[in-house]
Amino acid sequence: MNYPPEMVRPMREELTTIGAKELLTAEAVDQWIDEKGTGVLVINSICGCAAGMARPGVRMAMQSQNRPARFATVFAGQDLEAVAKARSRFGNIPPSSPSVALLKDGVVVDFLPRQGIERRSAEQVRDDLVAMFDKHFAKG
């Protein structure tokens, strides 16, 4: 379901105001994923677990010293083409929103699905993401 843009703007801004690049088209997703280096791609959503756990958890995790160099987001139920393209680039990972994909040189190296977000606290989501960042993106 597509919600009015003014309704989802604050949900988008929770991530864009901390540096996430919005990927609104399939071409933008391909271009972003194909860039070399480390990245985190958040599949944002209007649901309660996105509001209470995913976005706050991501916001806290992005303060980590081992955070990825690049940060982007697509919005499920809104940016249909972009979300479909992102999911098509995740290999055999089933569709899930909200969710977080960690990428290195265009390849998904870790993934936090909705099942790892819902019924958990924002702090637990942060801790999982920071552990994933440390595992895959530690500097030095």
Secondary structure, 3 states (H helix, E strand, C coil): CCCCHHHHHHHHHHHHCCCCEECCCHHHHHHHHHCCCEEEEEEECCCHHHHHHHHHHHHHHCCCCCCCCEEEEEECCCCHHHHHHHHHCCCCCCCCCCEEEEEECCEEEEEECHHHCCCCCHHHHHHHHHHHHHHHHCCC
